[in-house]
Amino acid sequence: MMMSFLAQLIKSVDAAHLYRIIMDGGERFAFLVLDAGSREVFSSTSAGEPAGDIRLSLEDGSLLPSRGGESSESEAHMSREEFALISGSIRREWAKEGSPPLMVTKTYG
């Protein structure tokens, strides 16, 4: 699987940090929130509201169990595998810098 992404911090409110994710050279877009308060990264809408049920722990980088309901990969605009790669990369930079990174870019494949 070949994939590239650019994650840009577009808004911060208290402990919640909204990222716009540009994937595959601009062919696809998605949004994630790094929430330092709840210690997780989750898939979101462009307004920062949770979308789908995909979450990643900031503590150990593991995918978190579903909160119930159906998984909504289509709402999240990315697969679970893509979410794990992108949110894991944001988490690593956050842990390294000690603050939300302004930008993260990666190419896999």
N, CA, C and O atoms as a MOPAC input file, in Angstrom:
PM7 MOZYME 1SCF
protein

 N      0.84500 1    -1.17900 1     0.00000 1
 C      0.00000 1     0.00000 1     0.00000 1
 C      0.88700 1     1.23700 1     0.00000 1
 O      1.73300 1     1.39100 1     0.88100 1
 N      0.70800 1     2.10400 1    -0.95700 1
 C      1.42100 1     3.37000 1    -1.00900 1
 C      0.49200 1     4.44600 1    -0.48000 1
 O     -0.64800 1     4.56200 1    -0.92900 1
 N      0.97300 1     5.23100 1     0.47200 1
 C      0.15800 1     6.28600 1     1.03900 1
 C      1.06400 1     7.40700 1     1.50800 1
 O      2.15500 1     7.15400 1     2.02000 1
 N      0.62500 1     8.63300 1     1.33900 1
 C      1.32200 1     9.77200 1     1.90300 1
 C      0.28800 1    10.64300 1     2.59700 1
 O     -0.88900 1    10.64100 1     2.23700 1
 N      0.74900 1    11.39100 1     3.60400 1
 C     -0.17300 1    12.31400 1     4.26000 1
 C      0.58100 1    13.51900 1     4.79700 1
 O      1.78800 1    13.48100 1     5.03600 1
 N     -0.17800 1    14.58300 1     4.97500 1
 C      0.28000 1    15.79300 1     5.63300 1
 C     -0.76600 1    16.12300 1     6.67600 1
 O     -1.93600 1    16.31400 1     6.34500 1
 N     -0.36000 1    16.19100 1     7.92800 1
 C     -1.26400 1    16.56500 1     9.01900 1
 C     -0.89700 1    17.97900 1     9.45200 1
 O      0.24300 1    18.23600 1     9.83900 1
 N     -1.85700 1    18.89400 1     9.38900 1
 C     -1.63400 1    20.29000 1     9.76100 1
 C     -2.53200 1    20.66100 1    10.93000 1
 O     -3.74300 1    20.44300 1    10.88300 1
 N     -1.94100 1    21.22200 1    11.98000 1
 C     -2.71500 1    21.72600 1    13.11100 1
 C     -3.45600 1    22.97400 1    12.64300 1
 O     -2.83300 1    23.94500 1    12.21400 1
 N     -4.78700 1    22.94800 1    12.72500 1
 C     -5.55600 1    24.09700 1    12.24100 1
 C     -6.27600 1    24.84800 1    13.35000 1
 O     -6.69900 1    25.98700 1    13.15100 1
 N     -6.42300 1    24.22000 1    14.52900 1
 C     -7.11900 1    24.89700 1    15.61900 1
 C     -6.81600 1    24.19600 1    16.93400 1
 O     -6.74900 1    22.96800 1    16.99300 1
 N     -6.63300 1    24.98300 1    17.98300 1
 C     -6.46700 1    24.44000 1    19.33100 1
 C     -7.40700 1    25.17100 1    20.27200 1
 O     -7.47400 1    26.40000 1    20.27500 1
 N     -8.13000 1    24.40100 1    21.06600 1
 C     -9.00300 1    24.95100 1    22.09500 1
 C     -8.74300 1    24.15500 1    23.35500 1
 O     -9.04800 1    22.96500 1    23.42100 1
 N     -8.17600 1    24.81700 1    24.36000 1
 C     -7.79400 1    24.15900 1    25.60300 1
 C     -6.88000 1    22.97000 1    25.27900 1
 O     -5.80200 1    23.15600 1    24.71400 1
 N     -7.30200 1    21.75800 1    25.63100 1
 C     -6.46100 1    20.57100 1    25.42900 1
 C     -6.77500 1    19.83400 1    24.12700 1
 O     -6.16700 1    18.80200 1    23.84200 1
 N     -7.71700 1    20.35200 1    23.33100 1
 C     -8.11300 1    19.68800 1    22.08100 1
 C     -7.45200 1    20.38400 1    20.89300 1
 O     -7.50300 1    21.60800 1    20.77500 1
 N     -6.83100 1    19.59500 1    20.01500 1
 C     -6.07100 1    20.11600 1    18.88500 1
 C     -6.56600 1    19.44800 1    17.60400 1
 O     -6.43800 1    18.23500 1    17.44100 1
 N     -7.13700 1    20.25100 1    16.69000 1
 C     -7.74700 1    19.76100 1    15.46000 1
 C     -6.73300 1    19.76800 1    14.32100 1
 O     -6.07900 1    20.77900 1    14.06300 1
 N     -6.61100 1    18.63200 1    13.64600 1
 C     -5.70500 1    18.47600 1    12.50500 1
 C     -6.48400 1    18.21100 1    11.22700 1
 O     -7.42300 1    17.41500 1    11.21200 1
 N     -6.08100 1    18.89200 1    10.14600 1
 C     -6.57600 1    18.56700 1     8.81100 1
 C     -5.56400 1    17.59100 1     8.22700 1
 O     -4.36200 1    17.85500 1     8.24400 1
 N     -6.04200 1    16.47100 1     7.71500 1
 C     -5.19700 1    15.43800 1     7.13300 1
 C     -5.40400 1    15.45600 1     5.62500 1
 O     -6.51500 1    15.25200 1     5.13700 1
 N     -4.33300 1    15.70000 1     4.90300 1
 C     -4.36200 1    15.68100 1     3.43700 1
 C     -3.65400 1    14.39800 1     3.02000 1
 O     -2.47400 1    14.20800 1     3.31500 1
 N     -4.38000 1    13.52000 1     2.33300 1
 C     -3.83200 1    12.21500 1     1.97600 1
 C     -3.66000 1    12.07900 1     0.46800 1
 O     -4.40300 1    12.66200 1    -0.32100 1
 N     -2.66100 1    11.29400 1     0.09700 1
 C     -2.42500 1    10.93000 1    -1.30000 1
 C     -2.34800 1    12.15000 1    -2.21500 1
 O     -3.00000 1    12.19900 1    -3.25800 1
 N     -1.54800 1    13.12700 1    -1.81300 1
 C     -1.31700 1    14.30100 1    -2.64900 1
 C     -2.52400 1    15.20200 1    -2.82200 1
 O     -2.61900 1    15.92100 1    -3.81700 1
 N     -3.43900 1    15.17700 1    -1.88100 1
 C     -4.61800 1    16.03900 1    -1.94600 1
 C     -5.85200 1    15.37100 1    -2.51500 1
 O     -6.88000 1    16.02200 1    -2.70100 1
 N     -5.76600 1    14.08100 1    -2.79300 1
 C     -6.92900 1    13.37200 1    -3.33400 1
 C     -8.00600 1    13.12500 1    -2.27300 1
 O     -9.19200 1    13.03900 1    -2.59100 1
 N     -7.57500 1    13.01200 1    -0.99300 1
 C     -8.52900 1    12.74600 1     0.09500 1
 C     -8.18100 1    13.62100 1     1.28800 1
 O     -7.01900 1    13.96600 1     1.50500 1
 N     -9.21000 1    13.97500 1     2.06100 1
 C     -9.04200 1    14.78600 1     3.25200 1
 C     -9.77300 1    14.13100 1     4.41500 1
 O    -10.77300 1    13.43900 1     4.22100 1
 N     -9.27500 1    14.35300 1     5.60900 1
 C     -9.93100 1    13.87000 1     6.82200 1
 C     -9.50700 1    14.79500 1     7.96000 1
 O     -8.67700 1    15.68400 1     7.77200 1
 N    -10.07900 1    14.58100 1     9.13100 1
 C     -9.75700 1    15.39800 1    10.29800 1
 C     -9.58400 1    14.49400 1    11.50500 1
 O    -10.28700 1    13.49600 1    11.66100 1
 N     -8.63300 1    14.86200 1    12.35600 1
 C     -8.37800 1    14.15700 1    13.61500 1
 C     -8.26300 1    15.17900 1    14.72800 1
 O     -7.87200 1    16.32300 1    14.50000 1
 N     -8.60500 1    14.75700 1    15.92800 1
 C     -8.40200 1    15.57900 1    17.11700 1
 C     -7.45600 1    14.85400 1    18.04900 1
 O     -7.66800 1    13.68700 1    18.37900 1
 N     -6.39900 1    15.55500 1    18.47600 1
 C     -5.53000 1    15.08000 1    19.54600 1
 C     -6.07300 1    15.75300 1    20.79700 1
 O     -5.97500 1    16.97200 1    20.94300 1
 N     -6.64300 1    14.96800 1    21.69600 1
 C     -7.22900 1    15.50500 1    22.92300 1
 C     -6.35500 1    15.10600 1    24.09900 1
 O     -6.43300 1    13.98100 1    24.59200 1
 N     -5.52000 1    16.04200 1    24.54500 1
 C     -4.60500 1    15.76600 1    25.65400 1
 C     -5.37900 1    15.56900 1    26.95600 1
 O     -4.89700 1    14.89100 1    27.86300 1
 N     -6.57100 1    16.15400 1    27.05600 1
 C     -7.39000 1    15.99900 1    28.25500 1
 C     -7.88400 1    14.57700 1    28.43700 1
 O     -7.78500 1    14.01900 1    29.53000 1
 N     -8.41800 1    13.98600 1    27.37200 1
 C     -8.91500 1    12.61200 1    27.45500 1
 C     -7.83800 1    11.60500 1    27.05900 1
 O     -8.07400 1    10.39700 1    27.07500 1
 N     -6.65300 1    12.10900 1    26.70400 1
 C     -5.48100 1    11.27500 1    26.39100 1
 C     -5.75000 1    10.33800 1    25.21100 1
 O     -5.43100 1     9.15000 1    25.26700 1
 N     -6.34500 1    10.89000 1    24.13400 1
 C     -6.61200 1    10.08100 1    22.95600 1
 C     -6.60600 1    10.93200 1    21.68800 1
 O     -6.71300 1    12.15800 1    21.73900 1
 N     -6.48000 1    10.25700 1    20.56300 1
 C     -6.64200 1    10.85300 1    19.24000 1
 C     -7.87900 1    10.19200 1    18.65000 1
 O     -8.03100 1     8.97300 1    18.72800 1
 N     -8.77200 1    10.99900 1    18.05400 1
 C     -9.95400 1    10.40500 1    17.45000 1
 C    -10.25800 1    11.06500 1    16.11400 1
 O     -9.88500 1    12.21200 1    15.86600 1
 N    -10.93700 1    10.32100 1    15.27100 1
 C    -11.37900 1    10.80800 1    13.97500 1
 C    -12.49900 1    11.80800 1    14.21600 1
 O    -13.33800 1    11.61100 1    15.09500 1
 N    -12.51200 1    12.90600 1    13.41500 1
 C    -13.50200 1    13.94400 1    13.66100 1
 C    -14.02200 1    14.55700 1    12.37100 1
 O    -13.55300 1    14.25500 1    11.27400 1
 N    -15.01300 1    15.43200 1    12.54200 1
 C    -15.50000 1    16.27100 1    11.44900 1
 C    -14.57700 1    17.47900 1    11.34000 1
 O    -13.66300 1    17.64000 1    12.14900 1
 N    -14.81200 1    18.32400 1    10.34600 1
 C    -14.00300 1    19.53400 1    10.19400 1
 C    -14.20200 1    20.51200 1    11.35100 1
 O    -13.38400 1    21.41000 1    11.54900 1
 N    -15.28100 1    20.34300 1    12.11500 1
 C    -15.55200 1    21.18700 1    13.27400 1
 C    -14.97700 1    20.60100 1    14.56600 1
 O    -15.09600 1    21.20800 1    15.63000 1
 N    -14.35400 1    19.42200 1    14.47300 1
 C    -13.76000 1    18.79800 1    15.64900 1
 C    -14.68200 1    17.88600 1    16.41800 1
 O    -14.32000 1    17.40800 1    17.49300 1
 N    -15.86700 1    17.63100 1    15.89300 1
 C    -16.79900 1    16.69700 1    16.53800 1
 C    -16.40700 1    15.26800 1    16.18200 1
 O    -16.01600 1    15.01200 1    15.04300 1
 N    -16.50100 1    14.32200 1    17.12900 1
 C    -16.14700 1    12.93000 1    16.81900 1
 C    -16.91800 1    12.39500 1    15.61200 1
 O    -18.11500 1    12.64300 1    15.46600 1
 N    -16.20900 1    11.65500 1    14.74800 1
 C    -16.82000 1    11.03500 1    13.56100 1
 C    -16.32000 1     9.60200 1    13.51000 1
 O    -15.11200 1     9.36800 1    13.53500 1
 N    -17.21100 1     8.66500 1    13.44100 1
 C    -16.78600 1     7.27600 1    13.46600 1
 C    -16.45300 1     6.87700 1    14.89400 1
 O    -16.79300 1     7.58200 1    15.84500 1
 N    -15.80100 1     5.76800 1    15.03100 1
 C    -15.53500 1     5.26000 1    16.37400 1
 C    -14.08600 1     4.79500 1    16.49200 1
 O    -13.79400 1     3.84600 1    17.21900 1
 N    -13.19000 1     5.45400 1    15.78600 1
 C    -11.78700 1     5.05900 1    15.80800 1
 C    -11.05300 1     5.97400 1    16.78000 1
 O    -11.13300 1     7.19800 1    16.67400 1
 N    -10.32900 1     5.36500 1    17.74000 1
 C     -9.57800 1     6.14500 1    18.73400 1
 C     -8.21900 1     5.50200 1    18.97300 1
 O     -8.05400 1     4.29500 1    18.79700 1
 N     -7.24000 1     6.32400 1    19.37900 1
 C     -5.90100 1     5.84300 1    19.69600 1
 C     -5.48500 1     6.44500 1    21.03100 1
 O     -5.67400 1     7.64000 1    21.26200 1
 N     -4.92400 1     5.62800 1    21.90400 1
 C     -4.47000 1     6.08000 1    23.21400 1
 C     -3.17700 1     6.89200 1    23.09200 1
 O     -2.23300 1     6.46300 1    22.42800 1
 N     -3.13700 1     8.05500 1    23.72900 1
 C     -1.89500 1     8.82000 1    23.78800 1
 C     -0.91200 1     8.18000 1    24.76000 1
 O      0.29400 1     8.40700 1    24.66300 1
 N     -1.41500 1     7.38900 1    25.68900 1
 C     -0.55600 1     6.74400 1    26.68600 1
 C      0.39900 1     5.74000 1    26.05600 1
 O      1.61100 1     5.82300 1    26.25300 1
 N     -0.14900 1     4.78700 1    25.29700 1
 C      0.68500 1     3.69100 1    24.78100 1
 C      0.58200 1     3.48000 1    23.27000 1
 O      1.23100 1     2.58300 1    22.73300 1
 N     -0.21000 1     4.27900 1    22.58600 1
 C     -0.32300 1     4.16100 1    21.13500 1
 C     -1.21700 1     3.04800 1    20.64100 1
 O     -1.23700 1     2.75200 1    19.44600 1
 N     -1.95800 1     2.42500 1    21.54100 1
 C     -2.82700 1     1.32400 1    21.11800 1
 C     -4.17500 1     1.85400 1    20.64200 1
 O     -4.64800 1     2.89400 1    21.09900 1
 N     -4.79000 1     1.10700 1    19.70400 1
 C     -6.14900 1     1.44100 1    19.29700 1
 C     -7.06600 1     1.08900 1    20.45200 1
 O     -6.92300 1     0.03600 1    21.07300 1
 N     -8.00400 1     1.97100 1    20.73400 1
 C     -8.89500 1     1.77500 1    21.87300 1
 C    -10.15800 1     1.05000 1    21.44600 1
 O    -10.58000 1     1.14700 1    20.29400 1
 N    -10.76300 1     0.31900 1    22.38300 1
 C    -12.00400 1    -0.39300 1    22.06300 1
 C    -13.09700 1     0.57800 1    21.64800 1
 O    -13.09900 1     1.74400 1    22.04300 1
 N    -14.00700 1     0.08400 1    20.86000 1
 C    -15.14300 1     0.86700 1    20.39800 1
 C    -15.96500 1     1.34000 1    21.58400 1
 O    -16.04900 1     0.65900 1    22.60500 1
 N    -16.56300 1     2.50000 1    21.44200 1
 C    -17.45700 1     3.02000 1    22.48500 1
 C    -18.85800 1     2.45000 1    22.31700 1
 O    -19.78000 1     2.84200 1    23.03200 1
 N    -19.01700 1     1.54200 1    21.39000 1
 C    -20.33700 1     0.98000 1    21.11200 1
 C    -20.84500 1     1.53900 1    19.80100 1
 O    -20.30200 1     2.51300 1    19.28100 1
 N    -21.86600 1     0.93600 1    19.27700 1
 C    -22.38900 1     1.37700 1    17.98900 1
 C    -21.56700 1     0.78900 1    16.86200 1
 O    -20.65600 1    -0.00700 1    17.09100 1
 N    -21.89100 1     1.18100 1    15.65600 1
 C    -21.21800 1     0.62700 1    14.49500 1
 C    -19.97800 1     1.43500 1    14.15600 1
 O    -19.93300 1     2.64600 1    14.37600 1
 N    -18.97700 1     0.76100 1    13.62300 1
 C    -17.79500 1     1.43800 1    13.12900 1
 C    -18.16800 1     2.20100 1    11.87000 1
 O    -18.91800 1     1.69500 1    11.03600 1
 N    -17.65600 1     3.40500 1    11.72600 1
 C    -18.03900 1     4.25300 1    10.60700 1
 C    -16.82100 1     4.72300 1     9.84100 1
 O    -16.52000 1     5.91700 1     9.82700 1
 N    -16.10900 1     3.79600 1     9.19900 1
 C    -14.92800 1     4.18400 1     8.44400 1
 C    -15.28300 1     5.18400 1     7.35800 1
 O    -14.48300 1     6.07000 1     7.05600 1
 N    -16.47400 1     5.06300 1     6.75900 1
 C    -16.84000 1     5.99600 1     5.69500 1
 C    -16.99700 1     7.40900 1     6.23900 1
 O    -16.64000 1     8.36500 1     5.55200 1
 N    -17.52400 1     7.57100 1     7.46100 1
 C    -17.63200 1     8.89300 1     8.06900 1
 C    -16.25200 1     9.46000 1     8.35700 1
 O    -16.04400 1    10.67000 1     8.26800 1
 N    -15.31500 1     8.59900 1     8.69900 1
 C    -13.98400 1     9.04300 1     9.07900 1
 C    -13.12200 1     9.35600 1     7.86300 1
 O    -12.07400 1     9.98300 1     8.01500 1
 N    -13.51500 1     8.94900 1     6.67900 1
 C    -12.77800 1     9.19300 1     5.44100 1
 C    -11.41200 1     8.53000 1     5.41800 1
 O    -10.53200 1     8.94100 1     4.66200 1
 N    -11.23000 1     7.50700 1     6.24100 1
 C     -9.99700 1     6.73300 1     6.22200 1
 C    -10.26400 1     5.37500 1     6.86000 1
 O    -11.18000 1     5.21800 1     7.66600 1
 N     -9.44400 1     4.40000 1     6.48100 1
 C     -9.58200 1     3.05700 1     7.04200 1
 C     -8.95600 1     3.01900 1     8.43500 1
 O     -8.27100 1     3.95900 1     8.84000 1
 N     -9.19200 1     1.94000 1     9.15700 1
 C     -8.56700 1     1.77100 1    10.48100 1
 C     -7.05100 1     1.74800 1    10.35200 1
 O     -6.35000 1     2.30800 1    11.19500 1
 N     -6.53600 1     1.10500 1     9.30100 1
 C     -5.08900 1     1.04000 1     9.09200 1
 C     -4.51400 1     2.43300 1     8.84600 1
 O     -3.48400 1     2.78600 1     9.42000 1
 N     -5.16700 1     3.22000 1     8.00400 1
 C     -4.70900 1     4.58700 1     7.75400 1
 C     -4.77800 1     5.41600 1     9.03300 1
 O     -3.85600 1     6.17000 1     9.34200 1
 N     -5.87900 1     5.27300 1     9.77600 1
 C     -6.00900 1     5.99200 1    11.03700 1
 C     -4.87300 1     5.64800 1    11.98000 1
 O     -4.28100 1     6.53600 1    12.59300 1
 N     -4.56200 1     4.35300 1    12.10000 1
 C     -3.48200 1     3.91800 1    13.00400 1
 C     -2.14400 1     4.52300 1    12.59300 1
 O     -1.39200 1     4.98000 1    13.45400 1
 N     -1.83200 1     4.53800 1    11.30100 1
 C     -0.57000 1     5.11000 1    10.82400 1
 C     -0.50100 1     6.61400 1    11.08100 1
 O      0.50300 1     7.11500 1    11.58700 1
 N     -1.55800 1     7.32500 1    10.73600 1
 C     -1.55100 1     8.78800 1    10.85200 1
 C     -1.60000 1     9.23500 1    12.30600 1
 O     -0.80000 1    10.07300 1    12.72300 1
 N     -2.52500 1     8.68700 1    13.07800 1
 C     -2.63600 1     9.10000 1    14.48500 1
 C     -1.40100 1     8.68600 1    15.27000 1
 O     -0.97500 1     9.40600 1    16.17300 1
 N     -0.81500 1     7.52700 1    14.93800 1
 C      0.41700 1     7.09900 1    15.59200 1
 C      1.57000 1     8.04900 1    15.31000 1
 O      2.38600 1     8.31900 1    16.19100 1
 N      1.63900 1     8.55500 1    14.08700 1
 C      2.69300 1     9.51400 1    13.72600 1
 C      2.51300 1    10.83500 1    14.47000 1
 O      3.48900 1    11.41800 1    14.94200 1
 N      1.27600 1    11.31000 1    14.57600 1
 C      1.00000 1    12.54100 1    15.32900 1
 C      1.33500 1    12.33300 1    16.79700 1
 O      1.93200 1    13.20700 1    17.42600 1
 N      0.95800 1    11.18700 1    17.34600 1
 C      1.24500 1    10.87100 1    18.75300 1
 C      2.74100 1    10.86500 1    19.02800 1
 O      3.18700 1    11.42200 1    20.03200 1
 N      3.53200 1    10.23500 1    18.13800 1
 C      4.98500 1    10.18200 1    18.33400 1
 C      5.60200 1    11.57400 1    18.36100 1
 O      6.45700 1    11.86200 1    19.19900 1
 N      5.16800 1    12.44100 1    17.44200 1
 C      5.69400 1    13.81200 1    17.42600 1
 C      5.27000 1    14.58100 1    18.67300 1
 O      6.05500 1    15.35500 1    19.22100 1
 N      4.03100 1    14.37500 1    19.12500 1
 C      3.52800 1    15.01300 1    20.33800 1
 C      4.37400 1    14.58400 1    21.53900 1
 O      4.75400 1    15.41800 1    22.36100 1
 N      4.66800 1    13.28700 1    21.64000 1
 C      5.47700 1    12.77500 1    22.74200 1
 C      6.91000 1    13.31600 1    22.67500 1
 O      7.50600 1    13.64100 1    23.70200 1
 N      7.45200 1    13.40900 1    21.46100 1
 C      8.81800 1    13.88700 1    21.27200 1
 C      8.95000 1    15.37600 1    21.60700 1
 O      9.89300 1    15.78600 1    22.28400 1
 N      7.99100 1    16.18100 1    21.12500 1
 C      8.05800 1    17.63800 1    21.29500 1
 C      7.49200 1    18.10800 1    22.63100 1
 O      7.84500 1    19.18400 1    23.11300 1
 N      6.61800 1    17.30800 1    23.22500 1
 C      5.97600 1    17.71400 1    24.46900 1
 C      4.81600 1    18.67500 1    24.25200 1
 O      4.25600 1    19.20700 1    25.21000 1
 N      4.45700 1    18.89700 1    22.99200 1
 C      3.33000 1    19.75600 1    22.64300 1
 C      2.79000 1    19.29400 1    21.29300 1
 O      3.45800 1    18.54200 1    20.58200 1
 N      1.58700 1    19.73800 1    20.93400 1
 C      1.01900 1    19.31100 1    19.64800 1
 C      1.89400 1    19.79400 1    18.49100 1
 O      2.20300 1    20.98200 1    18.41000 1
 N      2.29100 1    18.90000 1    17.60600 1
 C      3.10300 1    19.32500 1    16.46600 1
 C      2.27800 1    20.19100 1    15.50800 1
 O      1.08300 1    19.95500 1    15.32800 1
 N      2.91100 1    21.18000 1    14.90300 1
 C      2.22500 1    22.03700 1    13.93700 1
 C      1.97500 1    21.30600 1    12.62900 1
 O      0.97700 1    21.55500 1    11.95200 1
 N      2.90500 1    20.38200 1    12.26800 1
 C      2.79200 1    19.67700 1    11.00400 1
 C      3.52500 1    18.34100 1    11.10900 1
 O      4.59500 1    18.24900 1    11.71100 1
 N      2.92700 1    17.30600 1    10.50900 1
 C      3.55200 1    15.98900 1    10.41600 1
 C      3.33100 1    15.49900 1     8.99400 1
 O      2.21300 1    15.55300 1     8.48000 1
 N      4.39100 1    15.02300 1     8.36100 1
 C      4.25200 1    14.48800 1     7.01300 1
 C      4.99800 1    13.17600 1     6.90600 1
 O      6.08900 1    13.02400 1     7.45600 1
 N      4.40700 1    12.22500 1     6.19600 1
 C      5.00000 1    10.89400 1     6.02300 1
 C      4.58800 1    10.30700 1     4.67600 1
 O      3.54600 1    10.64700 1     4.11600 1
 N      5.43900 1     9.41800 1     4.17900 1
 C      5.11900 1     8.61800 1     2.99700 1
 C      5.37300 1     7.15900 1     3.37000 1
 O      6.44700 1     6.81200 1     3.86100 1
 N      4.38100 1     6.31600 1     3.13100 1
 C      4.50400 1     4.88600 1     3.38900 1
 C      4.37500 1     4.14800 1     2.06100 1
 O      3.65500 1     4.58000 1     1.16100 1
 N      5.08000 1     3.03900 1     1.95500 1
 C      4.85700 1     2.24900 1     0.75900 1
 C      6.06300 1     1.59800 1     0.20100 1
 O      5.97800 1     0.90600 1    -0.81300 1

